[in-house]
Structures are given as structure tokens and as C-alpha cells.
Amino acid sequence: MPKQVTPEEVSDRIKQKEKIHVLDVRENDEVAEGKIPRAKHIPLGHLAIRKAELEKDKAYTVVCRSGNRSKAACGILTALGFEAENMVGGMQEYKGELER
């Protein structure tokens, strides 16, 4: 089970200017509706082949629409040697600022 974080915790960390690395694994059309500012976007299906775009020394907070794909992405990232936590509830529950 990956580490979990709530959308409220993620929003608070961003407000407090904490160095947070958000990885959005939703599809392009979902991200077009808005994403967490400065989030890196790699659709779940591309994660393994685009892993070189990620840095091993960073911990990633993984987000999707509802929390299911991000949970799967955390499993993939952990298997690849990355540190990752899942934002439960996904973007449906996220009330913070969005970037379009």
C-alpha cells in the first residue's frame, strides 16, 4: 500500500511554498481541464517508458481523477525505485488553485 496524502494536505503544502513534486497521471483531455500548478504530466500508460523524465532523488505526490490510477502509478514508481505517495480522492476532491 503506497503512502497516502489527502488533497487538503497537498493544497496546504503548496500554499506554504513547500517543495512538492506533483506527478499527474491523468489523460491529456483531463489535464486540459486544469492541473495542480507546476505538476508534471505523464499519463499512466506512458509512465514506464518516460521514467527518465523523473528524478530518483525526489519524492513524488501522484494524482489522477479519483485516486485509483495514481495508486497504480505509485506501485509502478516504487517498483522502479522512486519514492511516491498517492493523493487519495484525486482531483475530484482537490480544492486548491489550478493551472490551465
C-alpha positions in Angstrom: 0.0 0.0 0.0 1.6 3.3 -1.0 1.8 6.2 1.4 -1.3 8.3 1.2 -1.9 12.1 1.4 -5.1 14.0 1.3 -5.9 16.7 -1.3 -6.1 19.2 1.6 -2.6 18.3 2.7 -1.3 18.7 -0.8 -3.1 22.1 -1.1 -1.7 23.2 2.3 1.9 22.2 1.3 1.6 24.2 -1.9 0.2 27.3 0.0 3.1 27.0 2.4 5.6 27.0 -0.5 6.8 23.6 0.5 9.0 21.9 -2.2 6.5 19.4 -3.5 6.8 17.3 -6.7 3.4 16.6 -8.1 3.0 14.0 -10.9 -0.3 14.0 -12.7 -1.1 10.6 -14.4 -4.4 11.6 -16.0 -5.0 11.7 -19.7 -4.4 14.8 -21.8 -8.1 15.8 -22.0 -8.5 15.6 -18.2 -5.4 17.7 -17.6 -6.7 20.3 -20.1 -9.5 21.0 -17.5 -6.8 22.1 -15.0 -3.9 20.7 -13.0 -2.1 21.5 -9.9 0.4 24.3 -10.6 3.8 23.1 -11.7 2.6 19.4 -11.7 4.5 17.2 -14.2 2.1 15.4 -16.5 2.8 11.9 -17.7 -0.3 9.7 -18.5 -0.3 6.4 -16.6 0.2 4.4 -19.8 3.4 6.3 -20.6 4.9 6.1 -17.1 7.4 3.2 -17.5 8.7 4.5 -20.9 9.0 8.1 -19.7 10.6 7.3 -16.3 13.9 9.0 -17.4 12.0 12.4 -17.1 11.7 11.8 -13.3 14.5 12.2 -10.7 15.3 9.4 -8.2 16.2 12.0 -5.5 12.7 13.5 -5.5 9.6 12.2 -3.7 6.6 12.4 -5.9 3.0 13.1 -5.0 0.9 11.3 -7.6 -2.5 12.5 -8.6 -5.3 11.4 -11.0 -9.0 12.0 -11.2 -10.2 9.8 -8.3 -7.1 8.2 -6.7 -7.1 4.8 -8.5 -4.7 5.4 -11.4 -2.4 7.3 -9.1 -2.4 4.4 -6.7 -1.4 2.1 -9.6 1.3 4.7 -10.7 2.7 4.6 -7.1 3.2 0.9 -7.4 5.0 1.3 -10.8 7.2 4.1 -9.4 8.1 2.2 -6.3 9.0 -0.9 -8.4 11.2 1.4 -10.5 13.0 2.7 -7.3 11.2 6.1 -6.9 9.6 7.4 -3.7 5.9 8.1 -4.3 2.7 8.9 -2.3 -0.9 8.7 -3.6 -3.3 11.7 -3.3 -6.5 9.9 -2.2 -9.7 11.2 -3.7 -7.8 12.6 -6.6 -8.5 15.9 -8.5 -12.3 15.4 -7.8 -11.5 16.3 -4.2 -8.8 18.9 -4.7 -9.9 22.4 -3.8 -6.7 24.2 -4.4 -5.6 26.5 -7.2 -5.5 25.1 -10.7 -3.3 25.9 -13.7 -4.9 25.7 -17.1 
